């Protein structure tokens, strides 16, 4: 048996979870290690490599965007547990013939993204290799008892997205498919592609509020996020976009593609936080997020008793949703099959099985 026979999700549930999480009594596997260091503090530690940025695929090949994304990927994991970042450690493999100016631009991107999150690089490693490969480790601090986790959702909770819906893919597909939508209504998407924001302030505010029942970041896409929350909480997650508000740019791109706007919101890229909460707490959550920086809050579904699966509610019926995943170690992963495969699933796939 090979890892490709399992796929990323089963590697986690069958191999990593029993070894590292089950013995702690948890039903799920976290992105961040949460370590009780006493004095009412939890140390949060996460590590991730950085794939080639979407910016590069769109012709924006300034290494600055690579460095920015490297920081954001790890800082976003800290945001999802409500941690204040303490430092970022980088592990950089670079070819010997890489121009010094390009390497400096990569470091500028890392530093600027860290500055936005009120932290900085504390050290790391540099090594020579045939290709540029970047990884980082983020370290943060949570208040014990206030850390956000994937588990804790209850039947009847709302599923909320903190951040934009579909702007990333609206901008990317306008470029990839040469749709001709003007730049102005897609400016938010351009920002999310080039310099995405880790929702640190929002995560800290939600942790302090104490009304969130579960949380994770949307690094793998909204479908994948809903699936993880369903599994972690042993509930059905029902996606329902009827009350979601999409920007003019997202609506225009969706119209030119002949799809509904929510298809552009299902994929990864907008760097949101996805949370569950009691419907009675919606107003205070919206107020809290507004005071933390004004990010959008969208109701995109709910949790229900049932099998741990993702369902789709179109207002007339509810059915199991077609998977739209960026799972590694499988044949149709965009990491191995290419971005075109993922795009096809995103804009040409059906909502329900």
C-alpha positions in Angstrom: 0.0 0.0 0.0 1.2 3.5 -0.9 0.3 6.9 0.5 -1.6 7.6 -2.7 -3.9 4.6 -1.9 -5.0 6.5 1.2 -5.0 10.2 0.2 -4.3 13.1 2.6 -7.5 12.8 4.7 -7.0 9.1 5.5 -3.3 9.7 6.1 -4.4 12.1 8.8 -7.3 10.0 10.2 -5.7 6.5 9.9 -2.0 7.3 10.6 -1.5 10.7 12.3 -4.6 11.0 14.4 -4.3 7.7 16.3 -0.6 8.4 17.0 -0.8 12.0 18.1 -4.4 13.1 18.9 -6.5 10.1 20.0 -4.4 9.5 23.1 -5.3 13.0 24.2 -9.0 12.2 24.0 -9.7 14.3 20.9 -11.9 13.2 18.0 -10.0 15.3 15.4 -6.6 16.5 14.3 -5.6 20.2 14.7 -3.3 22.3 12.4 -1.7 23.9 15.4 -0.1 22.1 18.4 -1.6 23.7 21.5 0.7 23.3 24.5 -0.2 24.3 28.0 2.8 26.2 29.4 1.1 27.3 32.7 0.2 30.7 34.0 -3.0 30.7 32.0 -1.2 30.5 28.7 -1.3 28.1 25.7 1.6 28.0 23.2 0.4 27.5 19.6 2.8 26.2 17.1 2.2 25.4 13.4 4.4 24.6 10.4 3.7 24.7 6.7 5.5 24.8 3.4 4.5 27.3 0.7 3.3 26.1 -2.7 3.9 28.2 -5.8 1.6 31.3 -5.4 -1.4 31.8 -7.6 0.2 35.2 -8.4 3.0 33.3 -10.3 0.4 31.5 -12.3 -1.1 34.8 -13.3 2.3 36.3 -14.4 3.0 38.2 -11.2 6.4 36.6 -10.5 7.8 39.1 -8.0 9.3 36.9 -5.2 7.8 39.4 -2.8 4.4 37.6 -3.2 6.1 34.2 -2.5 7.4 35.5 0.8 4.1 37.2 1.7 2.2 33.9 1.1 4.7 31.9 3.1 4.1 34.1 6.2 0.3 34.2 5.6 -0.1 30.4 5.4 1.4 30.0 8.9 0.0 33.1 10.5 -3.5 32.1 9.3 -3.2 28.9 11.3 -2.5 30.9 14.4 -5.4 33.2 13.7 -7.7 30.1 13.6 -6.9 29.2 17.2 -7.1 32.8 18.4 -3.4 33.2 19.0 -1.3 36.3 19.2 1.7 35.6 16.9 5.1 35.7 18.7 7.5 34.9 15.9 7.9 33.2 12.6 10.8 30.8 11.8 11.7 30.3 8.2 13.4 27.4 6.4 14.5 28.5 2.9 16.1 26.4 0.2 17.4 28.5 -2.6 19.4 27.8 -5.8 23.0 29.2 -5.7 22.3 31.2 -8.8 19.2 33.0 -7.4 19.8 36.8 -7.8 20.4 38.5 -4.5 17.7 41.1 -5.4 15.1 38.3 -5.8 16.1 36.8 -2.5 15.8 40.2 -0.8 12.4 40.7 -2.3 11.2 37.3 -0.9 12.4 38.4 2.5 10.6 41.7 2.1 7.4 39.9 1.5 7.8 37.7 4.6 8.7 40.7 6.8 5.8 42.9 5.6 3.3 40.2 6.1 4.6 39.6 9.6 4.5 43.3 10.3 0.9 43.4 9.4 0.3 40.7 12.0 2.4 42.5 14.6 5.1 40.0 14.7 8.5 39.4 13.0 10.9 36.7 11.9 12.9 35.3 14.8 15.3 33.0 13.0 15.4 29.9 10.8 17.6 28.2 8.3 19.0 28.8 4.8 20.2 26.0 2.5 21.3 25.5 -1.1 19.2 23.4 -3.4 18.2 23.1 -7.0 14.9 24.9 -6.6 13.3 27.5 -4.4 11.5 25.8 -1.5 10.1 27.7 1.4 8.7 26.6 4.7 8.0 28.3 8.0 6.9 27.7 11.6 4.6 30.1 13.3 4.6 30.5 17.1 1.8 32.2 19.0 0.2 32.6 22.4 -3.4 31.9 23.5 -5.2 32.6 26.7 -5.9 29.2 28.3 -9.6 28.4 28.1 -10.1 30.9 25.3 -8.3 29.1 22.5 -10.4 28.3 19.4 -10.6 24.7 18.3 -12.2 22.7 15.5 -14.3 20.7 17.9 -17.2 22.1 19.9 -19.9 22.8 17.3 -23.5 21.8 18.3 -26.5 21.0 16.2 -28.3 24.1 15.1 -25.2 26.3 15.0 -24.7 28.7 12.2 -21.8 28.3 9.8 -20.1 31.7 9.3 -17.3 33.0 7.1 -15.2 35.9 8.3 -13.8 37.5 5.1 -14.6 37.9 1.5 -16.5 35.3 -0.6 -15.2 34.4 -4.0 -13.1 37.5 -4.7 -9.9 35.5 -5.0 -11.2 33.2 -7.7 -13.1 36.0 -9.5 -9.8 37.8 -10.0 -7.9 34.7 -10.9 -10.4 33.3 -13.4 -10.8 36.7 -15.0 -7.1 36.5 -15.8 -6.9 32.7 -16.6 -10.0 32.8 -18.8 -9.4 36.3 -20.3 -13.0 37.3 -19.4 -12.4 41.0 -19.8 -14.0 42.2 -16.5 -12.4 45.6 -15.6 -9.9 45.7 -12.8 -11.8 48.1 -10.5 -14.5 45.7 -9.2 -11.9 43.0 -8.8 -9.5 44.9 -6.6 -10.3 42.9 -3.5 -9.6 39.7 -5.4 -6.3 41.1 -6.6 -5.3 41.9 -3.0 -6.3 38.4 -1.9 -4.2 36.8 -4.7 -1.1 39.0 -4.2 -1.1 39.8 -0.5 -3.7 37.8 1.4 -4.5 38.8 5.0 -4.2 36.4 7.9 -7.2 37.2 10.1 -5.2 37.6 13.3 -7.2 40.5 14.7 -10.5 38.7 14.0 -9.2 35.5 15.6 -8.1 37.3 18.7 -11.4 39.2 19.0 -13.4 36.0 18.6 -11.3 34.2 21.2 -11.8 37.0 23.7 -15.6 37.1 23.0 -15.9 33.4 23.9 -19.0 32.8 21.7 -17.4 30.6 18.9 -18.1 26.9 19.1 -15.5 25.9 16.5 -13.1 27.5 14.1 -10.6 26.8 11.4 -9.0 28.7 8.6 -10.1 28.3 4.9 -6.7 27.4 3.5 -8.0 24.3 1.7 -11.3 25.7 0.5 -14.8 26.1 1.9 -15.9 22.6 1.0 -12.8 21.0 2.6 -13.3 23.2 5.6 -16.9 22.2 6.0 -15.9 18.5 5.7 -13.3 18.9 8.4 -15.7 20.6 10.8 -18.3 17.9 10.1 -15.8 15.1 10.9 -14.4 16.9 14.0 -17.9 17.4 15.5 -19.7 14.3 14.1 -22.4 16.5 12.6 -23.7 17.3 9.2 -22.7 20.7 7.8 -25.3 22.2 5.4 -24.0 24.8 3.0 -26.6 27.5 2.1 -25.6 30.7 0.3 -29.0 32.3 0.0 -28.2 35.0 2.5 -24.6 35.6 1.4 -23.7 38.8 -0.2 -21.2 38.7 -3.2 -19.3 41.7 -4.5 -20.1 43.1 -7.9 -16.9 41.7 -9.3 -17.7 38.2 -8.2 -21.2 38.4 -9.7 -19.9 39.8 -13.0 -17.2 37.0 -13.3 -19.8 34.3 -12.4 -22.2 35.7 -15.0 -19.6 35.6 -17.7 -18.7 32.0 -16.8 -22.4 31.0 -16.7 -22.3 29.8 -13.1 -23.8 30.9 -9.8 -21.5 33.2 -7.6 -21.3 30.7 -4.8 -19.2 28.4 -6.9 -16.3 30.9 -6.7 -16.7 30.9 -2.9 -16.2 27.2 -2.5 -12.5 27.2 -3.3 -9.4 28.1 -1.4 -7.7 31.5 -1.7 -9.7 34.2 0.2 -8.0 33.3 3.6 -11.1 33.5 5.7 -11.9 32.1 9.1 -14.8 29.7 9.1 -16.6 29.4 12.5 -19.7 27.9 14.0 -21.8 29.7 16.6 -25.2 29.8 18.2 -27.7 31.8 16.1 -28.4 34.0 19.1 -24.8 35.2 19.1 -24.8 36.3 15.4 -25.3 40.1 16.2 -22.5 40.2 18.8 -20.2 38.4 16.5 -20.8 40.8 13.7 -20.3 43.7 16.1 -17.1 42.2 17.4 -15.7 41.6 13.9 -16.6 45.1 12.8 -14.7 46.6 15.8 -11.7 44.3 15.1 -11.2 45.7 11.6 -14.4 45.5 9.6 -14.1 42.2 7.8 -17.3 40.8 6.3 -19.3 38.2 8.1 -21.4 35.8 5.9 -23.9 33.2 7.0 -23.1 30.3 4.7 -24.9 27.4 6.3 -25.6 25.5 9.5 -24.9 22.3 11.4 -27.4 19.5 11.9 -27.6 16.1 13.6 -26.6 13.4 11.2 -23.7 11.7 9.5 -20.4 13.7 9.3 -20.9 14.9 5.7 -21.4 18.1 3.7 -24.9 18.8 2.4 -26.1 21.6 0.0 -29.4 23.5 0.5 -30.6 25.3 -2.6 -33.8 26.4 -1.0 -35.9 23.6 -2.5 -34.0 20.5 -1.5 -31.0 19.3 0.5 -28.6 16.7 -0.8 -25.1 15.5 -0.3 -22.6 17.8 -2.0 -20.2 16.8 -4.6 -16.7 16.9 -3.1 -14.5 19.9 -4.1 -11.3 19.3 -2.3 -7.6 20.1 -2.7 -6.6 16.9 -1.0 -3.0 15.9 -1.5 -1.7 12.4 -2.3 -4.6 11.7 -4.7 -4.6 11.5 -8.5 -6.8 14.6 -9.1 -5.0 16.9 -6.6 -4.1 20.1 -8.2 -0.6 19.7 -6.7 0.0 16.8 -9.0 -2.6 17.2 -11.8 -2.3 20.9 -12.2 -4.4 24.0 -11.4 -6.6 23.4 -14.5 -8.1 20.3 -13.0 -9.1 22.2 -9.8 -10.5 25.1 -11.9 -12.6 22.7 -13.9 -14.1 21.1 -10.7 -14.7 24.6 -9.3 -16.6 26.1 -12.2 -18.0 23.1 -14.0 -18.9 20.8 -11.2 -22.4 20.3 -9.8 -23.5 21.2 -6.3 -25.0 17.9 -5.3 -24.4 14.2 -5.9 
